Amino acid sequence: MLELRPNCECCDCDLPPDASQARICSFECTFCATCSEQKLGGLCPNCGGELLSRPRRPASKLARHPASTVRVNKPQGCAPGA
């Protein structure tokens, strides 16, 4: 099950579980659409994997399977390439 991380690793903007602008790689590194497209060229800076739209968990399932509250952030920002 996806962690649904709560923020962008680059800019630290909030990405709630229903955020349509959340992007993830196969390792669940999480970024906002703006950072993914404008800074990273659609590739994860950690693993080089493709960043795709993160699926949204139905609200009815969040009570039993909540999103993560652990924030992952790179204070220095992100640069393309892995």
Summary of the structure (lengths in Angstrom):
residues: 82
radius of gyration: 12.0
end to end distance: 24.9
largest distance: 37.3
contacts: 218
relative contact order: 0.30
helix: 13%
strand: 15%
